[in-house]
Amino acid sequence: MDVTLEDGTTVSSDRVFVAVCTCRRSRTYPWCDTSHRRSERPRRPDGGAACDS
């Protein structure tokens, strides 16, 4: 799979399945490494967890 970044750089992955990171917290950006799961999600004013979409 090839992905072209905003700056025109093309990155490749030879894996069968990959996930593209949209939160930009990945250490392997543009590929998702689930780094966002280690961060605490911001809380809503009512005390509930905010949606991370």
N, C-alpha and C positions, 0 to 999 in steps of 0.2 A: 504494500500500500504506500502511495506517495501522497504527501500533504504539502501544499504550498502555503507558506505563512504570509502575513501581511507585508513583510519587508521583501518578499519575492524569493526568499530562501525555500528550497524544497528539501524536505526530510523524508526518509524512507524507513519502512519497517518490513522485515521479512517474516514476521509472525503471521499465523493464520488468522487470528482474531486480535484486534486492537480496539482500544477505546480512545477517542479524541477528547482531550481535556478542555472543558469550557470555563472552568473556574480559575485557571492559570496558577493554581497552587501546587501543581505537580512538579516534582524534581526532575522529571523526564519529559517536560513539556515539548511538543504538543501531545505526547501520549499520556494518558491518565495512569497514575500509579496509586490512586486512592488517598493521596496525601490529605485531601480535604476532610477525610473522615477523622483524622487525628486532631483537627481544630475544633474548638468549641463553637457551636452555632450561636449566632446572636439571639437574644431573647426578645420576644414581643413585649409590649408594655403590660399585657395581661398576664405575663409570666410563662406563657407557652413558648415552645421552640419555633423559631421562624422557619419557613419553608426554604430549602436550599435548591431552588430550581434554576 
